[in-house]
Amino acid sequence: MLAALTLLPGLAACSTNVAMEPAKLANDPACANVEARLPKTISGQERRWTDAQSTAAWGNPASILMTCGLEAPAPTTLPCRTSDGVDWIVDESRASENKYTLTTYGREPAVQVFLDQGVASSGDVAQALGPLIRDNLPATGAKCTSLSDATPAPTPVPSPHLRAHAPQTKTLGRDLLGKTIIQTKQTQNELNCYIMNSIRDMSK
């Protein structure tokens, strides 16, 4: 249809396509399935034509921009929320402007949505796109995980010869993958003394 419009200058002049960039995996058939089923409106915003494959926009000016075909994101410390069986990574770096970027997690290819929450609701976006993503984009098995769900790491037990001289540590918490974050209180000078004392004790 877009190709046809380029042959009709009069119609092309009247159209106002939203300029967007296609993602690396935009030609994935799964994205085509999602794009073919996109709703005409989201949060009261009418859908508009875009000039890039596997993209969509709603609102005038556009308040919702969707891109399908991104590579699946790696684990991140950004907030991750689940809605209607789909996990979303939420980039809140522009929250002061009421602008958010939502990226599916655990789906490949991934979908990314730019949202002006001053105009459209993130809940409406998740409700409108969630079922399409869940039914058409394959799951990778990765899921949102809270720190409270992480398996505690076992506490290391020092050997009897070094127990008295073991550096004092403080557990700060756990990272996104459940690994224990430990801070050592020993300074470099104290650590050197600890090593020298250990060698002296073992030589007795």
Contacts in CASP RR format, 6 or more apart in sequence:
PFRMAT RR
TARGET T0000
AUTHOR 0000-0000-0000
METHOD contacts of the structure
MODEL  1
MLAALTLLPGLAACSTNVAMEPAKLANDPACANVEARLPKTISGQERRWT
DAQSTAAWGNPASILMTCGLEAPAPTTLPCRTSDGVDWIVDESRASENKY
TLTTYGREPAVQVFLDQGVASSGDVAQALGPLIRDNLPATGAKCTSLSDA
TPAPTPVPSPHLRAHAPQTKTLGRDLLGKTIIQTKQTQNELNCYIMNSIR
DMSK
2 49 0 8 1.000
2 51 0 8 1.000
5 11 0 8 1.000
5 12 0 8 1.000
5 15 0 8 1.000
6 12 0 8 1.000
15 49 0 8 1.000
16 48 0 8 1.000
16 60 0 8 1.000
17 48 0 8 1.000
17 49 0 8 1.000
17 50 0 8 1.000
17 51 0 8 1.000
18 48 0 8 1.000
18 49 0 8 1.000
18 50 0 8 1.000
18 51 0 8 1.000
18 55 0 8 1.000
18 57 0 8 1.000
18 62 0 8 1.000
18 65 0 8 1.000
19 50 0 8 1.000
19 51 0 8 1.000
19 52 0 8 1.000
20 50 0 8 1.000
20 51 0 8 1.000
20 52 0 8 1.000
20 55 0 8 1.000
20 57 0 8 1.000
20 65 0 8 1.000
20 67 0 8 1.000
21 52 0 8 1.000
21 55 0 8 1.000
21 67 0 8 1.000
22 52 0 8 1.000
22 53 0 8 1.000
22 54 0 8 1.000
22 55 0 8 1.000
22 67 0 8 1.000
22 69 0 8 1.000
23 54 0 8 1.000
23 67 0 8 1.000
23 68 0 8 1.000
23 69 0 8 1.000
23 70 0 8 1.000
23 109 0 8 1.000
23 112 0 8 1.000
24 69 0 8 1.000
24 70 0 8 1.000
24 71 0 8 1.000
25 31 0 8 1.000
25 69 0 8 1.000
25 70 0 8 1.000
25 71 0 8 1.000
25 109 0 8 1.000
26 52 0 8 1.000
26 53 0 8 1.000
26 54 0 8 1.000
26 55 0 8 1.000
26 67 0 8 1.000
26 68 0 8 1.000
26 69 0 8 1.000
27 53 0 8 1.000
27 54 0 8 1.000
28 54 0 8 1.000
28 68 0 8 1.000
28 69 0 8 1.000
28 109 0 8 1.000
30 68 0 8 1.000
30 109 0 8 1.000
30 136 0 8 1.000
30 137 0 8 1.000
30 138 0 8 1.000
31 53 0 8 1.000
31 54 0 8 1.000
31 68 0 8 1.000
31 69 0 8 1.000
31 109 0 8 1.000
31 137 0 8 1.000
32 54 0 8 1.000
33 132 0 8 1.000
33 136 0 8 1.000
34 54 0 8 1.000
34 68 0 8 1.000
34 111 0 8 1.000
34 129 0 8 1.000
34 132 0 8 1.000
34 133 0 8 1.000
34 136 0 8 1.000
34 137 0 8 1.000
35 54 0 8 1.000
35 56 0 8 1.000
35 68 0 8 1.000
37 132 0 8 1.000
37 136 0 8 1.000
38 47 0 8 1.000
38 56 0 8 1.000
38 66 0 8 1.000
38 129 0 8 1.000
38 132 0 8 1.000
39 47 0 8 1.000
39 128 0 8 1.000
40 46 0 8 1.000
40 47 0 8 1.000
41 47 0 8 1.000
41 58 0 8 1.000
42 58 0 8 1.000
42 64 0 8 1.000
42 120 0 8 1.000
42 124 0 8 1.000
42 125 0 8 1.000
42 128 0 8 1.000
42 129 0 8 1.000
43 58 0 8 1.000
43 63 0 8 1.000
43 64 0 8 1.000
43 119 0 8 1.000
43 120 0 8 1.000
43 121 0 8 1.000
43 124 0 8 1.000
43 125 0 8 1.000
43 128 0 8 1.000
44 58 0 8 1.000
44 120 0 8 1.000
44 124 0 8 1.000
45 58 0 8 1.000
45 59 0 8 1.000
45 60 0 8 1.000
45 63 0 8 1.000
45 64 0 8 1.000
45 119 0 8 1.000
45 120 0 8 1.000
46 58 0 8 1.000
46 59 0 8 1.000
46 60 0 8 1.000
47 56 0 8 1.000
47 57 0 8 1.000
47 58 0 8 1.000
47 59 0 8 1.000
48 57 0 8 1.000
48 58 0 8 1.000
48 59 0 8 1.000
48 60 0 8 1.000
48 62 0 8 1.000
49 57 0 8 1.000
50 56 0 8 1.000
50 57 0 8 1.000
52 67 0 8 1.000
54 67 0 8 1.000
54 68 0 8 1.000
54 69 0 8 1.000
55 65 0 8 1.000
55 66 0 8 1.000
55 67 0 8 1.000
55 68 0 8 1.000
56 65 0 8 1.000
56 66 0 8 1.000
57 64 0 8 1.000
57 65 0 8 1.000
57 66 0 8 1.000
58 64 0 8 1.000
58 120 0 8 1.000
59 119 0 8 1.000
59 120 0 8 1.000
63 115 0 8 1.000
63 116 0 8 1.000
63 118 0 8 1.000
63 119 0 8 1.000
63 120 0 8 1.000
64 113 0 8 1.000
64 114 0 8 1.000
64 115 0 8 1.000
64 116 0 8 1.000
64 120 0 8 1.000
64 125 0 8 1.000
65 113 0 8 1.000
65 114 0 8 1.000
66 111 0 8 1.000
66 112 0 8 1.000
66 113 0 8 1.000
66 114 0 8 1.000
66 129 0 8 1.000
67 111 0 8 1.000
67 112 0 8 1.000
67 113 0 8 1.000
68 109 0 8 1.000
68 110 0 8 1.000
68 111 0 8 1.000
68 137 0 8 1.000
69 109 0 8 1.000
69 110 0 8 1.000
69 111 0 8 1.000
70 103 0 8 1.000
70 109 0 8 1.000
70 110 0 8 1.000
70 111 0 8 1.000
70 112 0 8 1.000
71 108 0 8 1.000
71 109 0 8 1.000
71 110 0 8 1.000
72 105 0 8 1.000
72 106 0 8 1.000
72 107 0 8 1.000
72 108 0 8 1.000
72 109 0 8 1.000
72 110 0 8 1.000
72 140 0 8 1.000
72 142 0 8 1.000
73 89 0 8 1.000
73 103 0 8 1.000
73 105 0 8 1.000
73 110 0 8 1.000
75 142 0 8 1.000
75 176 0 8 1.000
75 177 0 8 1.000
76 89 0 8 1.000
76 176 0 8 1.000
77 175 0 8 1.000
77 176 0 8 1.000
78 89 0 8 1.000
78 90 0 8 1.000
78 91 0 8 1.000
78 92 0 8 1.000
79 89 0 8 1.000
79 90 0 8 1.000
79 92 0 8 1.000
80 87 0 8 1.000
80 88 0 8 1.000
80 89 0 8 1.000
80 90 0 8 1.000
80 105 0 8 1.000
80 144 0 8 1.000
80 145 0 8 1.000
81 87 0 8 1.000
81 88 0 8 1.000
81 90 0 8 1.000
81 144 0 8 1.000
82 88 0 8 1.000
82 143 0 8 1.000
82 144 0 8 1.000
83 123 0 8 1.000
83 126 0 8 1.000
83 127 0 8 1.000
83 130 0 8 1.000
84 126 0 8 1.000
84 127 0 8 1.000
84 130 0 8 1.000
84 131 0 8 1.000
84 134 0 8 1.000
85 130 0 8 1.000
85 134 0 8 1.000
86 104 0 8 1.000
86 107 0 8 1.000
86 126 0 8 1.000
86 129 0 8 1.000
86 130 0 8 1.000
86 133 0 8 1.000
86 134 0 8 1.000
87 104 0 8 1.000
87 105 0 8 1.000
87 106 0 8 1.000
87 107 0 8 1.000
87 142 0 8 1.000
87 143 0 8 1.000
87 144 0 8 1.000
88 102 0 8 1.000
88 103 0 8 1.000
88 104 0 8 1.000
88 105 0 8 1.000
88 126 0 8 1.000
89 102 0 8 1.000
89 103 0 8 1.000
89 104 0 8 1.000
89 105 0 8 1.000
90 100 0 8 1.000
90 101 0 8 1.000
90 102 0 8 1.000
91 100 0 8 1.000
91 101 0 8 1.000
91 102 0 8 1.000
91 103 0 8 1.000
92 100 0 8 1.000
93 101 0 8 1.000
94 100 0 8 1.000
94 101 0 8 1.000
98 116 0 8 1.000
98 117 0 8 1.000
98 118 0 8 1.000
99 114 0 8 1.000
99 115 0 8 1.000
99 116 0 8 1.000
99 117 0 8 1.000
100 114 0 8 1.000
100 115 0 8 1.000
100 117 0 8 1.000
100 122 0 8 1.000
101 112 0 8 1.000
101 113 0 8 1.000
101 114 0 8 1.000
101 115 0 8 1.000
102 112 0 8 1.000
102 113 0 8 1.000
102 115 0 8 1.000
102 122 0 8 1.000
102 125 0 8 1.000
102 126 0 8 1.000
103 110 0 8 1.000
103 111 0 8 1.000
103 112 0 8 1.000
103 113 0 8 1.000
104 110 0 8 1.000
104 111 0 8 1.000
104 112 0 8 1.000
104 133 0 8 1.000
104 137 0 8 1.000
105 142 0 8 1.000
105 143 0 8 1.000
105 144 0 8 1.000
106 139 0 8 1.000
106 140 0 8 1.000
106 141 0 8 1.000
106 142 0 8 1.000
106 143 0 8 1.000
107 133 0 8 1.000
107 137 0 8 1.000
107 138 0 8 1.000
107 139 0 8 1.000
107 140 0 8 1.000
108 137 0 8 1.000
108 138 0 8 1.000
108 140 0 8 1.000
109 137 0 8 1.000
110 137 0 8 1.000
111 129 0 8 1.000
111 133 0 8 1.000
111 137 0 8 1.000
113 125 0 8 1.000
113 129 0 8 1.000
115 122 0 8 1.000
115 125 0 8 1.000
145 176 0 8 1.000
147 173 0 8 1.000
147 174 0 8 1.000
147 176 0 8 1.000
147 178 0 8 1.000
150 174 0 8 1.000
150 177 0 8 1.000
150 178 0 8 1.000
151 178 0 8 1.000
152 174 0 8 1.000
152 180 0 8 1.000
153 174 0 8 1.000
153 178 0 8 1.000
153 179 0 8 1.000
153 180 0 8 1.000
158 166 0 8 1.000
161 198 0 8 1.000
161 201 0 8 1.000
161 202 0 8 1.000
162 198 0 8 1.000
165 194 0 8 1.000
165 197 0 8 1.000
165 198 0 8 1.000
165 201 0 8 1.000
167 184 0 8 1.000
167 185 0 8 1.000
167 186 0 8 1.000
167 190 0 8 1.000
167 191 0 8 1.000
167 194 0 8 1.000
168 184 0 8 1.000
168 185 0 8 1.000
168 186 0 8 1.000
169 182 0 8 1.000
169 183 0 8 1.000
169 184 0 8 1.000
169 185 0 8 1.000
170 182 0 8 1.000
170 183 0 8 1.000
170 185 0 8 1.000
171 180 0 8 1.000
171 181 0 8 1.000
171 182 0 8 1.000
172 181 0 8 1.000
172 182 0 8 1.000
172 183 0 8 1.000
173 180 0 8 1.000
173 181 0 8 1.000
174 180 0 8 1.000
174 181 0 8 1.000
175 181 0 8 1.000
186 194 0 8 1.000
END
